């Protein structure tokens, strides 16, 4: 699969060292074994994982898209992660990855694609805007640790 910016292909386990490195650039560091365990637990029909390659054949970015279902809305495709190598930004790699997510969603008859992005990531906001997304809402994310006693 190729699109604007860079050739895109499905992510394979040998990509995980670079995927992990790029996730850390975005502020989501995790040890490689954690990425490997997470990858093996994702059911492929409902998760799409793609990488974009630079001209040198290195991983320039990656995207994770999933089918999201909820009682309050029709099924949608949701971009869970979208990361582009810092030095590769501005080369339409994000556009190529979003195109792969759109194609993945269409094969599953999903009629909407949405993405979430931290408020301070202005560059990512511009990418989404250029790719035809419009801001739908602003929200806060709350988390609570769970212990076995909960």
C-alpha positions as CSV (number, residue, x, y, z in Angstrom):
1,X,0.0,0.0,0.0
2,X,1.4,3.4,-0.9
3,X,-0.1,6.8,-0.6
4,X,1.0,10.4,-0.3
5,X,4.2,10.8,1.6
6,X,5.6,7.3,2.1
7,X,5.0,3.6,1.4
8,X,2.7,2.2,4.0
9,X,2.4,-1.5,5.0
10,X,1.0,-3.6,7.8
11,X,3.1,-3.5,11.0
12,X,5.0,-6.7,11.8
13,X,6.6,-7.8,15.0
14,X,10.1,-7.0,13.8
15,X,9.0,-3.3,13.6
16,X,8.4,-3.1,17.3
17,X,11.8,-1.7,18.3
18,X,11.2,1.3,16.0
19,X,7.6,1.5,17.0
20,X,8.6,1.6,20.7
21,X,11.2,4.3,20.0
22,X,8.7,6.5,18.2
23,X,6.1,6.1,20.9
24,X,8.7,7.3,23.4
25,X,9.2,10.4,21.2
26,X,5.5,11.1,21.7
27,X,5.7,10.7,25.4
28,X,4.5,7.1,25.7
29,X,7.7,5.1,26.7
30,X,7.3,1.4,27.3
31,X,9.7,-1.4,27.3
32,X,9.9,-3.5,24.2
33,X,8.5,-6.6,25.8
34,X,5.3,-4.7,26.8
35,X,4.8,-3.7,23.1
36,X,5.3,-7.2,22.0
37,X,2.8,-8.5,24.6
38,X,0.2,-5.9,23.6
39,X,0.7,-6.6,19.9
40,X,0.0,-10.3,20.4
41,X,-3.2,-9.6,22.4
42,X,-4.8,-7.4,19.7
43,X,-7.4,-9.2,17.7
44,X,-6.5,-8.4,14.1
45,X,-10.0,-8.1,12.6
46,X,-10.8,-5.2,14.8
47,X,-7.4,-3.5,14.9
48,X,-5.3,-2.1,12.0
49,X,-1.6,-1.4,12.6
50,X,0.4,0.2,9.8
51,X,3.9,1.6,9.4
52,X,5.2,4.2,6.9
53,X,8.7,3.8,5.6
54,X,11.2,6.6,4.9
55,X,13.1,6.8,1.7
56,X,16.0,4.9,3.5
57,X,13.6,2.1,4.4
58,X,13.3,3.0,8.1
59,X,10.1,3.3,10.0
60,X,9.1,6.9,9.7
61,X,5.8,6.6,11.5
62,X,3.0,4.3,12.5
63,X,-0.8,4.3,13.1
64,X,-3.1,2.1,15.1
65,X,-6.8,2.2,14.2
66,X,-9.6,0.2,15.8
67,X,-13.3,-0.4,15.4
68,X,-15.1,1.3,18.2
69,X,-18.6,0.3,19.2
70,X,-20.8,1.9,21.9
71,X,-24.4,2.1,22.8
72,X,-24.4,5.8,22.2
73,X,-23.1,5.9,18.6
74,X,-22.9,3.8,15.5
75,X,-19.7,1.8,15.0
76,X,-16.7,4.1,14.0
77,X,-13.0,3.6,13.2
78,X,-10.9,5.4,15.8
79,X,-7.2,6.3,15.5
80,X,-5.7,5.2,18.8
81,X,-2.2,6.2,18.0
82,X,-0.6,8.2,15.2
83,X,3.2,8.9,15.4
84,X,5.6,10.4,12.9
85,X,9.3,10.5,13.5
86,X,10.3,14.1,14.5
87,X,12.8,14.6,11.6
88,X,10.3,13.2,9.1
89,X,7.4,15.5,9.9
90,X,6.2,17.8,7.2
91,X,6.6,15.1,4.5
92,X,3.0,14.0,4.4
93,X,3.8,10.7,6.3
94,X,0.8,11.4,8.6
95,X,-1.4,11.8,5.5
96,X,-0.2,8.4,4.2
97,X,-0.9,6.8,7.5
98,X,-4.4,8.3,7.8
99,X,-5.1,7.1,4.2
100,X,-4.2,3.6,5.3
101,X,-6.6,3.9,8.3
102,X,-9.4,5.2,6.0
103,X,-8.9,2.2,3.7
104,X,-8.9,-0.2,6.6
105,X,-12.1,1.3,7.9
106,X,-13.8,1.2,4.5
107,X,-13.1,-2.6,4.2
108,X,-15.0,-3.0,7.5
109,X,-17.9,-0.9,6.3
110,X,-17.3,1.8,8.9
111,X,-18.6,5.1,7.8
112,X,-16.6,7.4,10.1
113,X,-13.0,7.9,11.2
114,X,-12.1,9.9,14.2
115,X,-8.9,10.6,16.1
116,X,-8.0,12.0,19.5
117,X,-5.1,14.2,20.1
118,X,-3.6,16.0,23.1
119,X,-4.5,19.7,23.3
120,X,-0.9,20.9,23.1
121,X,-0.1,19.0,19.9
122,X,-0.7,21.8,17.4
123,X,1.2,20.1,14.6
124,X,-1.0,17.0,14.9
125,X,-4.1,19.2,14.9
126,X,-3.0,20.7,11.6
127,X,-2.5,17.2,10.1
128,X,-6.0,16.2,11.1
129,X,-7.4,19.4,9.7
130,X,-5.6,19.0,6.4
131,X,-6.9,15.4,6.2
132,X,-10.5,16.6,6.4
133,X,-11.2,16.1,10.1
134,X,-13.1,18.7,12.0
135,X,-13.0,19.3,15.8
136,X,-16.0,17.6,17.3
137,X,-15.5,18.2,21.0
138,X,-13.0,18.8,23.8
139,X,-13.0,16.5,26.7
140,X,-10.9,15.5,29.8
141,X,-9.6,12.0,30.3
142,X,-9.8,10.7,33.8
143,X,-8.0,7.6,35.1
144,X,-8.0,5.5,38.2
145,X,-5.6,2.7,39.2
146,X,-7.2,-0.6,40.0
147,X,-5.9,-3.0,42.6
148,X,-7.0,-6.6,43.1
149,X,-9.1,-5.4,46.1
150,X,-11.2,-3.0,43.9
